[in-house]
Amino acid sequence: PYYVDINQNLFLEAYLHSSDPNLVLFLDTCVASPTPHNVTTVTYDIIRNGCVRDPTYSTYYSPYKHIVRFKFNAFQFVRSSPLVYLRCELAVCRAYDYSSRCYQGCITRSKREASS
């Protein structure tokens, strides 16, 4: 565990261990939950489908394509344990493959038309 105070900046870094210099790392989704095993029932989206959901979230420059750096403010779920579990999903893509997930950025799903 990593202990921080409420509203303290929490800095994170994801690193791809690979000898291939042509790989890019992209942070797609980061979800917080009060339990370690169930990250679907009670969750808080920090970033989802590449779209920032938490106003305290921000990215930091990395000189390397295989390192992602970001931060958000620490928080606690109301009426829950003081522990918060974080689950992040990242995509690994070929550099300069502009059709890959890494270059699409925020994806908002369009609503489908419901016919009678």
C-alpha atoms as an extended CHARMM CRD file, in Angstrom:
* protein
*
       116  EXT
         1         1  PRO       CA              0.0000000000        0.0000000000        0.0000000000  PROA      1               0.0000000000
         2         2  TYR       CA              0.8960000000        3.6090000000       -0.5420000000  PROA      2               0.0000000000
         3         3  TYR       CA             -0.3000000000        6.0320000000        2.1330000000  PROA      3               0.0000000000
         4         4  VAL       CA             -1.3630000000        9.5850000000        1.2580000000  PROA      4               0.0000000000
         5         5  ASP       CA             -3.5700000000       12.2520000000        2.7880000000  PROA      5               0.0000000000
         6         6  ILE       CA             -6.9080000000       13.2730000000        1.2790000000  PROA      6               0.0000000000
         7         7  ASN       CA             -6.4390000000       15.8230000000       -1.5600000000  PROA      7               0.0000000000
         8         8  GLN       CA             -2.6970000000       15.1790000000       -1.6840000000  PROA      8               0.0000000000
         9         9  ASN       CA             -1.3100000000       14.9230000000       -5.2170000000  PROA      9               0.0000000000
        10        10  LEU       CA             -0.7380000000       11.2930000000       -6.1310000000  PROA      10              0.0000000000
        11        11  PHE       CA              1.8510000000       10.9180000000       -8.8860000000  PROA      11              0.0000000000
        12        12  LEU       CA              1.9780000000        7.7120000000      -10.9260000000  PROA      12              0.0000000000
        13        13  GLU       CA              4.1130000000        6.3590000000      -13.7230000000  PROA      13              0.0000000000
        14        14  ALA       CA              3.5320000000        3.3580000000      -15.9740000000  PROA      14              0.0000000000
        15        15  TYR       CA              6.5450000000        1.8850000000      -17.7150000000  PROA      15              0.0000000000
        16        16  LEU       CA              6.6730000000       -0.6200000000      -20.5580000000  PROA      16              0.0000000000
        17        17  HSD       CA              9.5980000000       -2.9980000000      -20.1670000000  PROA      17              0.0000000000
        18        18  SER       CA             10.5550000000       -3.7460000000      -23.7510000000  PROA      18              0.0000000000
        19        19  SER       CA             13.6280000000       -3.5360000000      -25.9080000000  PROA      19              0.0000000000
        20        20  ASP       CA             11.5260000000       -2.3860000000      -28.8830000000  PROA      20              0.0000000000
        21        21  PRO       CA             11.9190000000        1.4080000000      -29.2250000000  PROA      21              0.0000000000
        22        22  ASN       CA              8.9650000000        1.5810000000      -31.6300000000  PROA      22              0.0000000000
        23        23  LEU       CA              6.3020000000        0.8720000000      -29.0250000000  PROA      23              0.0000000000
        24        24  VAL       CA              4.0380000000        3.5170000000      -27.5070000000  PROA      24              0.0000000000
        25        25  LEU       CA              2.1510000000        3.3040000000      -24.2070000000  PROA      25              0.0000000000
        26        26  PHE       CA             -1.3210000000        4.8430000000      -23.8070000000  PROA      26              0.0000000000
        27        27  LEU       CA             -3.3830000000        5.1660000000      -20.6140000000  PROA      27              0.0000000000
        28        28  ASP       CA             -6.9050000000        4.1850000000      -21.6390000000  PROA      28              0.0000000000
        29        29  THR       CA             -8.7750000000        3.7250000000      -18.3550000000  PROA      29              0.0000000000
        30        30  CYS       CA             -8.0700000000        4.2220000000      -14.6470000000  PROA      30              0.0000000000
        31        31  VAL       CA            -10.8130000000        3.3140000000      -12.1760000000  PROA      31              0.0000000000
        32        32  ALA       CA            -10.7980000000        3.5790000000       -8.3830000000  PROA      32              0.0000000000
        33        33  SER       CA            -12.7880000000        1.2530000000       -6.1490000000  PROA      33              0.0000000000
        34        34  PRO       CA            -13.2290000000        0.7210000000       -2.3740000000  PROA      34              0.0000000000
        35        35  THR       CA            -12.6610000000       -3.0320000000       -2.8280000000  PROA      35              0.0000000000
        36        36  PRO       CA             -9.7720000000       -4.8690000000       -4.4790000000  PROA      36              0.0000000000
        37        37  HSD       CA            -11.8290000000       -7.4490000000       -6.3830000000  PROA      37              0.0000000000
        38        38  ASN       CA            -14.9810000000       -5.6790000000       -7.5370000000  PROA      38              0.0000000000
        39        39  VAL       CA            -14.1790000000       -2.7030000000       -9.7500000000  PROA      39              0.0000000000
        40        40  THR       CA            -17.5740000000       -2.6090000000      -11.4300000000  PROA      40              0.0000000000
        41        41  THR       CA            -20.2220000000       -1.9740000000       -8.7440000000  PROA      41              0.0000000000
        42        42  VAL       CA            -18.9210000000        1.0430000000       -6.8220000000  PROA      42              0.0000000000
        43        43  THR       CA            -16.2820000000        2.8420000000       -8.8400000000  PROA      43              0.0000000000
        44        44  TYR       CA            -14.9510000000        6.2830000000       -9.5590000000  PROA      44              0.0000000000
        45        45  ASP       CA            -13.5920000000        6.9760000000      -13.0350000000  PROA      45              0.0000000000
        46        46  ILE       CA            -10.3760000000        8.9450000000      -13.1520000000  PROA      46              0.0000000000
        47        47  ILE       CA            -10.0170000000        8.3720000000      -16.8780000000  PROA      47              0.0000000000
        48        48  ARG       CA            -12.2790000000        6.1680000000      -19.0460000000  PROA      48              0.0000000000
        49        49  ASN       CA            -11.7590000000        5.3160000000      -22.7300000000  PROA      49              0.0000000000
        50        50  GLY       CA             -9.0520000000        7.9790000000      -22.8800000000  PROA      50              0.0000000000
        51        51  CYS       CA            -11.4810000000       10.6560000000      -21.6040000000  PROA      51              0.0000000000
        52        52  VAL       CA            -10.5540000000       12.4740000000      -18.3990000000  PROA      52              0.0000000000
        53        53  ARG       CA            -13.3150000000       12.2010000000      -15.7650000000  PROA      53              0.0000000000
        54        54  ASP       CA            -11.5490000000       13.5580000000      -12.6770000000  PROA      54              0.0000000000
        55        55  PRO       CA            -10.9100000000       17.3180000000      -12.7070000000  PROA      55              0.0000000000
        56        56  THR       CA             -7.7020000000       16.8700000000      -10.6810000000  PROA      56              0.0000000000
        57        57  TYR       CA             -6.1940000000       14.5060000000      -13.2750000000  PROA      57              0.0000000000
        58        58  SER       CA             -3.3580000000       15.7390000000      -15.4360000000  PROA      58              0.0000000000
        59        59  THR       CA             -0.6010000000       14.1810000000      -17.4940000000  PROA      59              0.0000000000
        60        60  TYR       CA              3.0820000000       14.9430000000      -17.2420000000  PROA      60              0.0000000000
        61        61  TYR       CA              5.6360000000       15.0820000000      -19.9900000000  PROA      61              0.0000000000
        62        62  SER       CA              7.7530000000       12.0050000000      -20.5550000000  PROA      62              0.0000000000
        63        63  PRO       CA             10.7400000000       12.0510000000      -22.9140000000  PROA      63              0.0000000000
        64        64  TYR       CA             10.0370000000        8.3920000000      -23.7050000000  PROA      64              0.0000000000
        65        65  LYS       CA              7.0960000000        6.8850000000      -25.6160000000  PROA      65              0.0000000000
        66        66  HSD       CA              7.0890000000        3.8130000000      -23.3730000000  PROA      66              0.0000000000
        67        67  ILE       CA              6.5100000000        5.8020000000      -20.1550000000  PROA      67              0.0000000000
        68        68  VAL       CA              3.2160000000        7.4300000000      -19.1160000000  PROA      68              0.0000000000
        69        69  ARG       CA              3.1540000000        9.8960000000      -16.2050000000  PROA      69              0.0000000000
        70        70  PHE       CA              0.0510000000       11.3350000000      -14.5590000000  PROA      70              0.0000000000
        71        71  LYS       CA             -1.3840000000       12.5930000000      -11.2960000000  PROA      71              0.0000000000
        72        72  PHE       CA             -4.6790000000       13.0800000000       -9.5000000000  PROA      72              0.0000000000
        73        73  ASN       CA             -5.7250000000       14.1070000000       -6.0100000000  PROA      73              0.0000000000
        74        74  ALA       CA             -6.1390000000       11.3740000000       -3.4260000000  PROA      74              0.0000000000
        75        75  PHE       CA             -9.6720000000       10.8090000000       -2.1370000000  PROA      75              0.0000000000
        76        76  GLN       CA            -11.7150000000        8.3950000000       -0.0470000000  PROA      76              0.0000000000
        77        77  PHE       CA            -15.0710000000        6.7730000000       -0.7280000000  PROA      77              0.0000000000
        78        78  VAL       CA            -17.8660000000        7.9640000000        1.5820000000  PROA      78              0.0000000000
        79        79  ARG       CA            -19.1330000000        5.3610000000        4.0880000000  PROA      79              0.0000000000
        80        80  SER       CA            -16.3890000000        2.9600000000        3.1600000000  PROA      80              0.0000000000
        81        81  SER       CA            -12.9800000000        1.7740000000        4.2110000000  PROA      81              0.0000000000
        82        82  PRO       CA            -10.2310000000        4.4020000000        3.9490000000  PROA      82              0.0000000000
        83        83  LEU       CA             -8.5360000000        2.1870000000        1.3490000000  PROA      83              0.0000000000
        84        84  VAL       CA             -8.8660000000        2.9450000000       -2.3610000000  PROA      84              0.0000000000
        85        85  TYR       CA             -7.8280000000        0.4560000000       -5.0230000000  PROA      85              0.0000000000
        86        86  LEU       CA             -6.7450000000        1.6070000000       -8.4500000000  PROA      86              0.0000000000
        87        87  ARG       CA             -7.0410000000       -0.4280000000      -11.6480000000  PROA      87              0.0000000000
        88        88  CYS       CA             -5.6040000000        0.9860000000      -14.8550000000  PROA      88              0.0000000000
        89        89  GLU       CA             -5.7820000000       -0.3340000000      -18.4000000000  PROA      89              0.0000000000
        90        90  LEU       CA             -3.0940000000        0.6410000000      -20.8710000000  PROA      90              0.0000000000
        91        91  ALA       CA             -2.6690000000        0.0200000000      -24.5740000000  PROA      91              0.0000000000
        92        92  VAL       CA              0.6170000000       -0.8150000000      -26.2540000000  PROA      92              0.0000000000
        93        93  CYS       CA              0.8340000000        0.2240000000      -29.9090000000  PROA      93              0.0000000000
        94        94  ARG       CA              3.3450000000        0.5870000000      -32.6820000000  PROA      94              0.0000000000
        95        95  ALA       CA              4.7420000000        4.0960000000      -32.8710000000  PROA      95              0.0000000000
        96        96  TYR       CA              3.2060000000        6.2120000000      -35.6260000000  PROA      96              0.0000000000
        97        97  ASP       CA              0.3840000000        3.7380000000      -36.3030000000  PROA      97              0.0000000000
        98        98  TYR       CA             -2.2430000000        6.4650000000      -36.3210000000  PROA      98              0.0000000000
        99        99  SER       CA             -5.1060000000        3.9720000000      -36.6610000000  PROA      99              0.0000000000
       100       100  SER       CA             -4.1600000000        2.3110000000      -33.3580000000  PROA      100             0.0000000000
       101       101  ARG       CA             -5.8620000000        2.9290000000      -30.0110000000  PROA      101             0.0000000000
       102       102  CYS       CA             -2.8890000000        4.9510000000      -28.7810000000  PROA      102             0.0000000000
       103       103  TYR       CA             -3.5300000000        7.7230000000      -31.2890000000  PROA      103             0.0000000000
       104       104  GLN       CA             -7.3360000000        7.8750000000      -31.0260000000  PROA      104             0.0000000000
       105       105  GLY       CA             -7.3910000000        9.7360000000      -27.7050000000  PROA      105             0.0000000000
       106       106  CYS       CA            -10.7610000000       10.2090000000      -25.9950000000  PROA      106             0.0000000000
       107       107  ILE       CA            -13.4500000000        7.9260000000      -27.3840000000  PROA      107             0.0000000000
       108       108  THR       CA            -17.0320000000        8.8670000000      -26.6620000000  PROA      108             0.0000000000
       109       109  ARG       CA            -19.5090000000        6.2410000000      -27.6690000000  PROA      109             0.0000000000
       110       110  SER       CA            -22.3390000000        7.5310000000      -29.8070000000  PROA      110             0.0000000000
       111       111  LYS       CA            -25.8760000000        6.6850000000      -28.7430000000  PROA      111             0.0000000000
       112       112  ARG       CA            -27.8100000000        4.3220000000      -30.9500000000  PROA      112             0.0000000000
       113       113  GLU       CA            -31.2050000000        5.2450000000      -32.3150000000  PROA      113             0.0000000000
       114       114  ALA       CA            -34.0400000000        3.2870000000      -30.7560000000  PROA      114             0.0000000000
       115       115  SER       CA            -36.7840000000        2.5920000000      -33.2550000000  PROA      115             0.0000000000
       116       116  SER       CA            -40.3280000000        1.5660000000      -32.3050000000  PROA      116             0.0000000000
